[in-house]
Amino acid sequence: MSKLDADTPRAALPAEEEVSRTILSLAAETGDAGTVSPTEVAQALLPPDQWQRALPLVRRVAVSLAREGRLMIFRKGKPVDPEEFRGVYRLGLPRND
C-alpha cells in the first residue's frame, strides 16, 4: 500500500449521489446472484493510492440504500440488518427469491 507524499494532491471525496450510482451500477453488473465488495466500489471512485479514504463513505451510502430497499448488505453470503452488521461485507441488489 503506498502512502501519499507531500507532493501528491488528494482527490476530493465523491458526492453521495456519485457513490450511490457507482454502488448500484457495479451491483447490477454482477447479475441477480452476484455481489460487489466495498473495496471495488471505492477503487472505482478514487485513484489507486487514495481509494481507502472512500470506504467509510461507501459504507454510509450502502446503509442508506439498504434502508431504502434498493440494496442488500451481505455477510458470509447471508443478508444482514444494515443497522447492525460488522466486519467484512458485500453489496448486492435485492433478490427476487
PyMOL commands that set and color helices and strands:
alter all, ss='L'
color gray80, all
select helices_A, chain A and resi 16-29+38-45+51-67
alter helices_A, ss='H'
color red, helices_A
select strands_A, chain A and resi 72-75+78-79+90-92
alter strands_A, ss='S'
color yellow, strands_A
deselect
rebuild
show_as cartoon
